[in-house]
């Protein structure tokens, strides 16, 4: 009789203010940094140093609706972060 295969799962502990309605709402920028939206702010969290940086939207009445990261294929330390915004109603 064979044993069932145990598949590991990832269970996040804390995502304060994570906006769950955003497509691609939590992305890795590199080995140590993730980015996620929290209302009208993008949060860049460094998992190694447990520090956060914030990118505030210039117009607070807008909200982030989608995100994507494009990493340079020749130099993986260079990336572009794209995000879409829309008016709140």
PEFENSUL-V101447 format. One record per helix or strand of 3 or more residues. SS is the DSSP state (alpha for helix, beta for strand). FROM is the first residue (numbers start at 0). TO is the last residue. If there is no record, write none. Layout:
# PEFENSUL-V101447
SS&FROM&TO  SS&FROM&TO
This chain:
# PEFENSUL-V101447
beta&25&27  beta&32&37  beta&40&45  beta&50&55  beta&61&70  beta&78&86
